[in-house]
Amino acid sequence: MRSTRTRRLGLATLIALALALFGLAPSASAAGPEQAELTFATDTATTLPGGTVNLSMTLTNHHSHDVWFVYQTIDPTWLTTQRPDLAYAFTGCALTTAGGAVPCSGTGPADLGANYGTTVPPGQSRTVTLTLEVAEDSGCNGNIGFYSYYYAEFGDGTSVSAGPVHTPEVRVVCA
């Protein structure tokens, strides 16, 4: 008597073969470039209490159609939240364009995507810089870091979501 496991394996193999013959099975393909990429940089790795750090977020479109819509969040990392003595806030936002930097709205933690402008053409990037201000009475000898999730929609109706993407950590040092 054949076991039920052998029957199930045979049935699964038969279904997979039929799907492959009719082109319905998922195909293995080489991973191509991401359709949109989010990267972070800071203008300094350390600051003192009372100092500021510029956190730049660059969205690059690797897709063949415009990015029409971006939704992005930014939140402190778990380790940052474990240091309640670290006091900081986002106090400014600027979008870098061909004509220079222009103010943007919404400094997070959610819906930062609108700050990238209306569209990002194929092969181009948009950079939004948030100003992170560390309070003068902030604790020191700790790191401030963030992570971000984002979702982007393209002109051809496709979309991509990714994350978490981590920022470089900024060390708040004692004077």
Buried (B, 14 or more C-beta within 10 A) or exposed (E): EEEEEEEEEEEEEEEEEEEEEEEEEEEEEEEEEBBBBBEBEBEEEEBEBEBBBBBBBBBBBBBEBBBBBBBBBBBBBEEBEEBEEBBBEBEBBBBBEEEEEEEBEBBBBEEBBBBBBEBBEEEEBBBBBBBBBBBEEBBBEBBBBBBBBBBBBBBEEEBBEBEEBEBBBBBBBEE
